Every structure is written in C-alpha cells, then in structure tokens.
Amino acid sequence: MDINYLLWLQNFRNSINDAWTPFMEFVSTFATRYLILAVLFIYWAVNKKRGLFAISSMCLTLAVNQLVKLTACVYRPWIRDSRIVPAGDSITSATGYSFPSGHTQSSVGIFGAFARWHNRLWVRITGIAICVLVPLSRMYLGVHTPADVLVSVVIALILIFGLYPLIQKCFDNTKVMR
C-alpha cells in the first residue's frame, strides 16, 4: 500500500512536470538546514524557556529517531521497489535507513513544540503547517513512505506532550533550573 501511494504521487509529480518539486525540496531543506537556526533564534532572541523546550524537544526526537532507525533497518523506497524514482537530487541527499523519517520527526519535534507552547494563533498555525508540509514533501519527493512519516509524527507528538510537563515542572521549580 505504501509503495502504491508513492507510485501515485510519482505519477502526479510527472503529470505536472515536477512543478512542485522545487518547493518541496525547499521545504525538506528548510526542515534540516534552517531548523536549528529557528530554535537558536527563539532561545537567544525571543524566550529562553520556549527555546529550551524546543532545543530539548529537538535533541530528544533526533536521539529517538536514530535509535528506531538503527533498530528497524528499513530500506529506502527505491531500494525496496525499483519503480520508485525520487525527485530531483533526493536519491543522493537521502541517506541511511528510511524508517522513521528524520526530517519529519525533527521538524514536528521543533515546530510542534512551538505550536504547543505558544499562545499566538499565527505561530500555532505556522507550526502546524510546517508539521504537515514536511511529511508531505518527503513523500512527494519519493524518499519516504506514509508509514515512515506517520510513525515519525506520532513519535514526535508523544515526545512533545511527554516533555512539556517535565519542562514546565523544571521552570516552576527554581532549584532545578540553577
């Protein structure tokens, strides 16, 4: 079923002559290269507590992601089925195992943390939009299956909602934060 969905996306991508590919590559690149800058900016320039929550969430999601990847050892879609042809330079930039998606898990971990913590509606909407766009971009580009991204989203959300009360408790207890 996962491969059939990727083949459907690939046919769609081909039917529109890769019109969305540059945007989807930007979304995927943004999710890894510029993500840390957003977290550091929040920490240094906006709010130390929110920044610390985002940094903690990012580190935890990346660690859990690598642990699951090395335990599951699931190959990339084009290795599992030769009919899958990733878009653009995705075949060279997507390395390692496929399951779960690191891009998805780290972006949902960080921007999900922003959406969870922040009270402003536009920040929450932006965070949620990024949490949706990154998994879609990974499937559109043909480097992850729906199972890869769905499990990544679930893991990241569990970590966010599990970490949030712990961070709040640390902020409420000044002795812990010294």
Secondary structure, DSSP 8 states (H G I E B T S, - for coil): -HHHHHHHHHHHHHHTTTTTHHHHHHHHHIIIIIHHHHHHHIIIII-HHHHHHHHHHHHHHHHHHHHHHHHH----HHHH-TT---STTHHHH--S--SS-HHHHHHHHHHHHHHHH---HHHHHHHHHHHHHHHHHHHHTTSS-HHHHHHHHHHHHHHHHHHHHHHHHHHH-TTTT-
